[in-house]
C-alpha cells in the first residue's frame, strides 16, 4: 500500500534514472562546482557536488559520489548531506541495508536533508510502511518548498487508495502547513479526480476553520459539478459546517449568487457578449438578473443546479422591461443532470413580449431525475434590437400531494 505514494525512484535498489530526475528537480538551482573552484575543501560544496553527481544517470558514478562525500565528512564530520550521499552510493552498489543505516543517521543528524527524505520515502514505500512514508512526506514538505512540485502530485495521485486517505487523517485534522498548497494545486490539477479529494475531506475532515479552506471547498464544489459528480457534490456540500441546505432546492435569486458564495450551486450566468445575463438589483434592493441576446445569437443565459426530490412543483417567474422583437424567444427549461442524458423534464411558456409579465406553471419531476438544471434559454431574433428583459423573481415550491 505504501508503494502508492512512492516517487518511483526505488525498484530493486534504486531505479537510477528516475531517482536522477527526482534529484534534479530538487537541486536544479545549486552550483556546487562553482563553489569548489574557489574553496576546494569546503564541506558543503563537496556534499552538494556529490548530490549533483547523483542527478547524472550513470550508476557507475557511485565511486565518485563516495569520494566526494568522504572528503566532505573529513572537512566536517557532522554533515548530514554528505552522510546521505554516502548512503545512496552504498545503495548504488547493492548494499541497501548499509544505505539505510547511513541515511537514517543523516536523518537523525539533520531532518532537513532532502536527499535522505527522498530516499526514505522510497525505502519505506518499497517495504509497505505507509505511516513512515507519510512521516517523511510531512518532514520534506515542511522543510522544503522546493520539494512540493515533486511530492504533491504523487500524493494527490495516490489518494484513490482508501488506506492512504486514512493515513492522511492526522495531517488533515491538524491543518499541516503544506495542506493548503496541496489542496489548491490538486483541486486545480486537470488529472486529479475531484471525487477522490471530496472523499478524503469527508473521511478525514472537516478542514480547519480558516477562510482559505472555505475558498478551496467552493472550488471543489465547482470541480465536482464540472465532472458531473452530482451525488458526490451533494454529499460533500451537506458535510460543510456552514452549508445552507436550502440552496440545493431553491431557485430564488439572491446576493449570495452574485457574490459566488455557493459556487456551482448558485445561479450561473453566461457572460458572453452576444447572449447571456448579468446580475442586477431592483429598486427595492432585491437581486435579479438582466438577460439579453443580440440578433442572430442565442443560447443558455442562466442556469441553476437543483437537487429536487420527485414530485410536483409550482414554478413562478416575473419579468420586467421586456424588449422582445419578432422571432426573438425566451423560455425556461428544466432538464435532468448530465448523468441522466440531459433529457427535458419541462419546458415553460415563452415570454410573450409585454412590458411586464409573470409565469405560473406546474412541473412534475419523476423518480429517474435526482438532480436537475433549471435554464433560461434566449434567442435574439433577426432585427437590429435583439432581446432584453429583467428577471426580478423566480420561485420553485413543492406542491403537497392531495
ZIFENVEN-V818925 format. One record per helix or strand. SS is the DSSP state (A for helix, B for strand). FROM is the first residue (numbers start at 0). LEN is the number of residues. Records with the same first field share a line. If there is no record, write none. Layout:
SS: FROM-LEN + FROM-LEN
This chain:
A: 1-4 + 15-12 + 31-7 + 42-11 + 58-17 + 79-13 + 95-14 + 113-13 + 129-14 + 144-13 + 161-6 + 168-6 + 178-10 + 193-11 + 210-16 + 229-10 + 244-4 + 254-4 + 262-3 + 337-3
B: 9-1 + 13-1 + 267-2 + 274-7 + 286-7 + 297-9 + 310-13 + 328-8 + 343-4 + 356-9 + 371-8 + 386-12
